[in-house]
Amino acid sequence: MSIKIKYRYEGSFEKPRKQTSGAAGIDLVNNDAHSCTVEPGNSAIISTGVFMEIPEGYVGLLFARSSLGFKYSCTLANSVGVIDSDYRGEIKAKIINHGKEAHTFVPGERFAQLVIVPVPQIELIESELSETERGEGGFGSTGKWKDF
């Protein structure tokens, strides 16, 4: 399945693209003209220069690149950014450093990825819920961590 997505890029670095044919996400780069250093426990908002027209019935899910978290303990402050189909502003990311060392984002560095996924139209129906074996059992109810 292939969909066409209109976008505008206001920057002088690599345009958004998938790096390989099997990649799920579109890589986005630090579009700021200057490096940005994020100290441990702090965060920064990073510009991508990307504006996108996500088709109705789809959503863009913004993630930190896995290497960013694995190597430097930096993630999105809200874990996953949700880019709705009616949003037309610049896609930006707030990155937080959970590590013990500062990390510097250089201009043009790939740091985030945007995955476009379909969203079904739903109709909420207020009603009694069906019974299940699990019921209202929450965190750890099917294994360890039953002390909640």
Disulfide bonds with the S-S distance in Angstrom:
none
